[in-house]
Amino acid sequence: MKYGYIRVSTREQNIERQLTAMYENGISRRYIYIDKMSGKDFNRRSYRQMIKRLKKGDEIVIKSIDRLGRNYDEILEQWRYLVRECEVDIRVIDLELLNTKSAFDNNITGRFISDLVLQVLSYVAQVERENTLQRQKEGIIEAKKKGVRFGRPKKEVPDNFEEVYQKWKLEEVNIREAAIILGVAKTTCYNWLIQRKNKKNLQNTRFLD
Protein backbone atom coordinates (compact mmCIF):
# COMPACT_ATOMS: atom_id res chain seq x y z
CA MET A 1 0.00 0.00 0.00
CA LYS A 2 1.18 3.52 -0.79
CA TYR A 3 0.51 6.37 1.63
CA GLY A 4 1.18 10.07 1.32
CA TYR A 5 2.14 12.29 4.23
CA ILE A 6 1.86 16.07 4.25
CA ARG A 7 2.97 18.43 6.98
CA VAL A 8 2.59 22.20 6.86
CA SER A 9 3.75 24.75 9.40
CA THR A 10 2.06 27.97 10.47
CA ARG A 11 4.21 29.83 7.95
CA GLU A 12 3.17 27.62 5.04
CA GLN A 13 -0.48 26.65 5.61
CA ASN A 14 -1.09 26.04 1.88
CA ILE A 15 -1.14 22.31 1.25
CA GLU A 16 -2.08 22.44 -2.43
CA ARG A 17 1.46 22.03 -3.75
CA GLN A 18 2.05 18.91 -1.66
CA LEU A 19 -1.39 17.53 -2.47
CA THR A 20 -0.77 17.97 -6.18
CA ALA A 21 2.52 16.09 -5.86
CA MET A 22 0.74 13.21 -4.12
CA TYR A 23 -1.95 12.98 -6.80
CA GLU A 24 0.69 13.01 -9.52
CA ASN A 25 2.30 10.01 -7.82
CA GLY A 26 -0.90 8.02 -7.90
CA ILE A 27 -2.03 8.44 -4.28
CA SER A 28 -5.75 8.94 -3.73
CA ARG A 29 -7.02 11.43 -1.15
CA ARG A 30 -8.15 8.71 1.27
CA TYR A 31 -4.56 7.54 1.70
CA ILE A 32 -3.08 10.98 2.27
CA TYR A 33 -2.47 12.07 5.87
CA ILE A 34 -2.13 15.76 6.68
CA ASP A 35 -0.83 17.54 9.79
CA LYS A 36 -0.94 21.29 10.32
CA MET A 37 1.47 22.50 12.95
CA SER A 38 1.22 25.69 15.00
CA GLY A 39 3.86 27.03 17.36
CA LYS A 40 5.33 24.31 19.55
CA ASP A 41 2.52 21.89 18.77
CA PHE A 42 4.04 18.85 17.13
CA ASN A 43 1.68 16.06 18.15
CA ARG A 44 1.19 14.93 14.53
CA ARG A 45 -2.07 13.11 15.07
CA SER A 46 -2.49 12.17 11.41
CA TYR A 47 1.09 10.90 11.25
CA ARG A 48 0.46 8.59 14.20
CA GLN A 49 -2.73 7.31 12.57
CA MET A 50 -0.81 6.52 9.41
CA ILE A 51 1.89 4.69 11.39
CA LYS A 52 -0.75 2.39 12.89
CA ARG A 53 -1.85 1.29 9.42
CA LEU A 54 1.61 0.53 8.09
CA LYS A 55 2.56 -3.00 7.12
CA LYS A 56 5.85 -4.42 5.96
CA GLY A 57 6.49 -3.46 2.35
CA ASP A 58 4.23 -0.39 2.34
CA GLU A 59 5.52 2.87 0.90
CA ILE A 60 5.35 6.38 2.36
CA VAL A 61 5.60 9.29 -0.06
CA ILE A 62 6.65 12.74 1.13
CA LYS A 63 7.37 15.91 -0.84
CA SER A 64 10.65 16.68 0.95
CA ILE A 65 12.74 15.11 3.70
CA ASP A 66 11.89 17.81 6.25
CA ARG A 67 8.28 16.60 6.30
CA LEU A 68 9.44 13.86 8.69
CA GLY A 69 10.57 16.26 11.41
CA ARG A 70 11.42 19.79 12.49
CA ASN A 71 15.14 19.12 12.73
CA TYR A 72 17.65 16.50 11.69
CA ASP A 73 17.40 14.62 14.98
CA GLU A 74 13.68 14.07 14.48
CA ILE A 75 14.14 13.25 10.80
CA LEU A 76 16.81 10.68 11.62
CA GLU A 77 14.71 9.13 14.38
CA GLN A 78 11.65 8.78 12.16
CA TRP A 79 13.67 7.55 9.19
CA ARG A 80 15.26 4.79 11.26
CA TYR A 81 11.92 3.82 12.80
CA LEU A 82 10.09 3.62 9.47
CA VAL A 83 12.79 1.87 7.45
CA ARG A 84 14.27 -0.49 10.02
CA GLU A 85 11.45 -1.20 12.45
CA CYS A 86 8.35 -0.82 10.31
CA GLU A 87 10.23 -2.14 7.25
CA VAL A 88 8.51 0.24 4.89
CA ASP A 89 9.92 2.23 2.00
CA ILE A 90 10.18 6.01 1.90
CA ARG A 91 9.98 7.97 -1.30
CA VAL A 92 11.12 11.60 -1.24
CA ILE A 93 9.71 13.34 -4.30
CA ASP A 94 12.16 16.24 -4.27
CA LEU A 95 15.22 14.03 -3.79
CA GLU A 96 15.06 10.67 -5.55
CA LEU A 97 18.48 9.71 -4.17
CA LEU A 98 16.92 9.19 -0.73
CA ASN A 99 14.30 6.73 -1.92
CA THR A 100 14.51 3.32 -0.24
CA LYS A 101 12.35 1.30 -2.61
CA SER A 102 13.31 -2.39 -2.38
CA ALA A 103 15.69 -1.67 0.48
CA PHE A 104 14.47 -4.76 2.30
CA ASP A 105 14.45 -7.08 -0.65
CA ASN A 106 17.59 -9.02 -1.48
CA ASN A 107 18.89 -5.87 -3.04
CA ILE A 108 22.37 -4.94 -1.83
CA THR A 109 22.18 -1.55 -3.52
CA GLY A 110 18.90 -0.74 -1.81
CA ARG A 111 20.25 -1.66 1.61
CA PHE A 112 23.44 0.27 0.95
CA ILE A 113 21.54 3.42 -0.02
CA SER A 114 19.30 3.13 3.04
CA ASP A 115 22.27 2.78 5.39
CA LEU A 116 24.13 5.55 3.61
CA VAL A 117 21.21 7.92 4.04
CA LEU A 118 21.13 7.15 7.76
CA GLN A 119 24.85 7.84 8.06
CA VAL A 120 24.57 11.12 6.19
CA LEU A 121 21.63 12.26 8.28
CA SER A 122 23.46 11.25 11.46
CA TYR A 123 26.50 13.27 10.42
CA VAL A 124 24.42 16.32 9.55
CA ALA A 125 22.57 16.06 12.87
CA GLN A 126 25.86 15.95 14.76
CA VAL A 127 27.25 18.93 12.85
CA GLU A 128 24.04 20.85 13.50
CA ARG A 129 24.26 20.19 17.25
CA GLU A 130 27.92 21.20 17.38
CA ASN A 131 27.28 24.40 15.43
CA THR A 132 24.36 25.27 17.69
CA LEU A 133 26.44 24.75 20.83
CA GLN A 134 29.27 26.82 19.37
CA ARG A 135 26.90 29.66 18.47
CA GLN A 136 25.43 29.57 21.96
CA LYS A 137 28.89 29.67 23.51
CA GLU A 138 29.96 32.59 21.33
CA GLY A 139 26.69 34.40 22.04
CA ILE A 140 27.16 34.04 25.81
CA ILE A 141 30.73 35.33 25.60
CA GLU A 142 29.65 38.37 23.59
CA ALA A 143 26.71 39.02 25.89
CA LYS A 144 28.95 38.92 28.97
CA LYS A 145 31.30 41.41 27.31
CA LYS A 146 28.31 43.74 26.96
CA GLY A 147 27.43 43.34 30.62
CA VAL A 148 24.53 40.95 30.25
CA ARG A 149 24.06 38.89 33.40
CA PHE A 150 22.83 35.29 33.26
CA GLY A 151 20.88 33.34 35.83
CA ARG A 152 18.24 34.52 38.28
CA PRO A 153 18.31 38.27 39.05
CA LYS A 154 19.68 39.07 42.48
CA LYS A 155 17.19 40.26 45.06
CA GLU A 156 17.57 43.84 46.22
CA VAL A 157 18.61 44.33 49.83
CA PRO A 158 15.75 45.95 51.80
CA ASP A 159 16.29 49.37 53.38
CA ASN A 160 15.98 47.91 56.87
CA PHE A 161 18.62 45.24 56.31
CA GLU A 162 21.36 47.01 58.26
CA GLU A 163 19.07 47.39 61.26
CA VAL A 164 18.13 43.71 61.13
CA TYR A 165 21.78 42.76 60.72
CA GLN A 166 22.76 44.63 63.85
CA LYS A 167 19.97 42.92 65.82
CA TRP A 168 21.11 39.54 64.53
CA LYS A 169 24.71 40.37 65.37
CA LEU A 170 23.66 41.20 68.93
CA GLU A 171 21.62 37.98 69.00
CA GLU A 172 18.38 39.90 69.46
CA VAL A 173 16.85 37.96 66.54
CA ASN A 174 17.66 34.62 64.96
CA ILE A 175 17.87 33.75 61.25
CA ARG A 176 14.22 32.77 60.98
CA GLU A 177 13.01 35.96 62.65
CA ALA A 178 15.33 38.09 60.54
CA ALA A 179 14.02 36.45 57.37
CA ILE A 180 10.42 37.20 58.39
CA ILE A 181 11.25 40.85 59.06
CA LEU A 182 13.04 41.21 55.72
CA GLY A 183 10.36 39.30 53.84
CA VAL A 184 12.75 36.85 52.20
CA ALA A 185 13.51 33.14 52.36
CA LYS A 186 15.55 31.88 55.29
CA THR A 187 18.38 30.79 52.98
CA THR A 188 18.52 34.20 51.31
CA CYS A 189 18.55 35.94 54.66
CA TYR A 190 21.36 33.71 55.92
CA ASN A 191 23.46 34.38 52.83
CA TRP A 192 22.94 38.13 53.18
CA LEU A 193 23.88 38.15 56.84
CA ILE A 194 27.04 36.10 56.30
CA GLN A 195 28.11 38.22 53.35
CA ARG A 196 27.45 41.39 55.34
CA LYS A 197 29.48 39.99 58.20
CA ASN A 198 32.38 39.23 55.88
CA LYS A 199 32.21 42.52 54.03
CA LYS A 200 31.59 44.50 57.20
CA ASN A 201 30.47 47.50 55.20
CA LEU A 202 27.48 47.69 52.88
CA GLN A 203 27.49 51.42 52.29
CA ASN A 204 26.01 52.23 48.86
CA THR A 205 25.50 48.51 48.19
CA ARG A 206 21.95 47.70 47.08
CA PHE A 207 22.58 44.13 45.90
CA LEU A 208 24.54 41.32 47.45
CA ASP A 209 26.61 38.92 45.35
C-alpha positions in Angstrom: 0.0 0.0 0.0 1.2 3.5 -0.8 0.5 6.4 1.6 1.2 10.1 1.3 2.1 12.3 4.2 1.9 16.1 4.3 3.0 18.4 7.0 2.6 22.2 6.9 3.7 24.7 9.4 2.1 28.0 10.5 4.2 29.8 8.0 3.2 27.6 5.0 -0.5 26.6 5.6 -1.1 26.0 1.9 -1.1 22.3 1.2 -2.1 22.4 -2.4 1.5 22.0 -3.7 2.1 18.9 -1.7 -1.4 17.5 -2.5 -0.8 18.0 -6.2 2.5 16.1 -5.9 0.7 13.2 -4.1 -1.9 13.0 -6.8 0.7 13.0 -9.5 2.3 10.0 -7.8 -0.9 8.0 -7.9 -2.0 8.4 -4.3 -5.7 8.9 -3.7 -7.0 11.4 -1.1 -8.2 8.7 1.3 -4.6 7.5 1.7 -3.1 11.0 2.3 -2.5 12.1 5.9 -2.1 15.8 6.7 -0.8 17.5 9.8 -0.9 21.3 10.3 1.5 22.5 12.9 1.2 25.7 15.0 3.9 27.0 17.4 5.3 24.3 19.5 2.5 21.9 18.8 4.0 18.8 17.1 1.7 16.1 18.1 1.2 14.9 14.5 -2.1 13.1 15.1 -2.5 12.2 11.4 1.1 10.9 11.3 0.5 8.6 14.2 -2.7 7.3 12.6 -0.8 6.5 9.4 1.9 4.7 11.4 -0.8 2.4 12.9 -1.9 1.3 9.4 1.6 0.5 8.1 2.6 -3.0 7.1 5.9 -4.4 6.0 6.5 -3.5 2.4 4.2 -0.4 2.3 5.5 2.9 0.9 5.3 6.4 2.4 5.6 9.3 -0.1 6.7 12.7 1.1 7.4 15.9 -0.8 10.6 16.7 1.0 12.7 15.1 3.7 11.9 17.8 6.3 8.3 16.6 6.3 9.4 13.9 8.7 10.6 16.3 11.4 11.4 19.8 12.5 15.1 19.1 12.7 17.7 16.5 11.7 17.4 14.6 15.0 13.7 14.1 14.5 14.1 13.2 10.8 16.8 10.7 11.6 14.7 9.1 14.4 11.7 8.8 12.2 13.7 7.6 9.2 15.3 4.8 11.3 11.9 3.8 12.8 10.1 3.6 9.5 12.8 1.9 7.5 14.3 -0.5 10.0 11.5 -1.2 12.5 8.4 -0.8 10.3 10.2 -2.1 7.3 8.5 0.2 4.9 9.9 2.2 2.0 10.2 6.0 1.9 10.0 8.0 -1.3 11.1 11.6 -1.2 9.7 13.3 -4.3 12.2 16.2 -4.3 15.2 14.0 -3.8 15.1 10.7 -5.5 18.5 9.7 -4.2 16.9 9.2 -0.7 14.3 6.7 -1.9 14.5 3.3 -0.2 12.4 1.3 -2.6 13.3 -2.4 -2.4 15.7 -1.7 0.5 14.5 -4.8 2.3 14.4 -7.1 -0.7 17.6 -9.0 -1.5 18.9 -5.9 -3.0 22.4 -4.9 -1.8 22.2 -1.6 -3.5 18.9 -0.7 -1.8 20.3 -1.7 1.6 23.4 0.3 1.0 21.5 3.4 0.0 19.3 3.1 3.0 22.3 2.8 5.4 24.1 5.5 3.6 21.2 7.9 4.0 21.1 7.2 7.8 24.8 7.8 8.1 24.6 11.1 6.2 21.6 12.3 8.3 23.5 11.2 11.5 26.5 13.3 10.4 24.4 16.3 9.5 22.6 16.1 12.9 25.9 16.0 14.8 27.3 18.9 12.8 24.0 20.9 13.5 24.3 20.2 17.2 27.9 21.2 17.4 27.3 24.4 15.4 24.4 25.3 17.7 26.4 24.8 20.8 29.3 26.8 19.4 26.9 29.7 18.5 25.4 29.6 22.0 28.9 29.7 23.5 30.0 32.6 21.3 26.7 34.4 22.0 27.2 34.0 25.8 30.7 35.3 25.6 29.7 38.4 23.6 26.7 39.0 25.9 28.9 38.9 29.0 31.3 41.4 27.3 28.3 43.7 27.0 27.4 43.3 30.6 24.5 40.9 30.3 24.1 38.9 33.4 22.8 35.3 33.3 20.9 33.3 35.8 18.2 34.5 38.3 18.3 38.3 39.0 19.7 39.1 42.5 17.2 40.3 45.1 17.6 43.8 46.2 18.6 44.3 49.8 15.7 45.9 51.8 16.3 49.4 53.4 16.0 47.9 56.9 18.6 45.2 56.3 21.4 47.0 58.3 19.1 47.4 61.3 18.1 43.7 61.1 21.8 42.8 60.7 22.8 44.6 63.8 20.0 42.9 65.8 21.1 39.5 64.5 24.7 40.4 65.4 23.7 41.2 68.9 21.6 38.0 69.0 18.4 39.9 69.5 16.8 38.0 66.5 17.7 34.6 65.0 17.9 33.8 61.2 14.2 32.8 61.0 13.0 36.0 62.7 15.3 38.1 60.5 14.0 36.5 57.4 10.4 37.2 58.4 11.3 40.9 59.1 13.0 41.2 55.7 10.4 39.3 53.8 12.7 36.8 52.2 13.5 33.1 52.4 15.6 31.9 55.3 18.4 30.8 53.0 18.5 34.2 51.3 18.6 35.9 54.7 21.4 33.7 55.9 23.5 34.4 52.8 22.9 38.1 53.2 23.9 38.1 56.8 27.0 36.1 56.3 28.1 38.2 53.3 27.4 41.4 55.3 29.5 40.0 58.2 32.4 39.2 55.9 32.2 42.5 54.0 31.6 44.5 57.2 30.5 47.5 55.2 27.5 47.7 52.9 27.5 51.4 52.3 26.0 52.2 48.9 25.5 48.5 48.2 22.0 47.7 47.1 22.6 44.1 45.9 24.5 41.3 47.5 26.6 38.9 45.3 
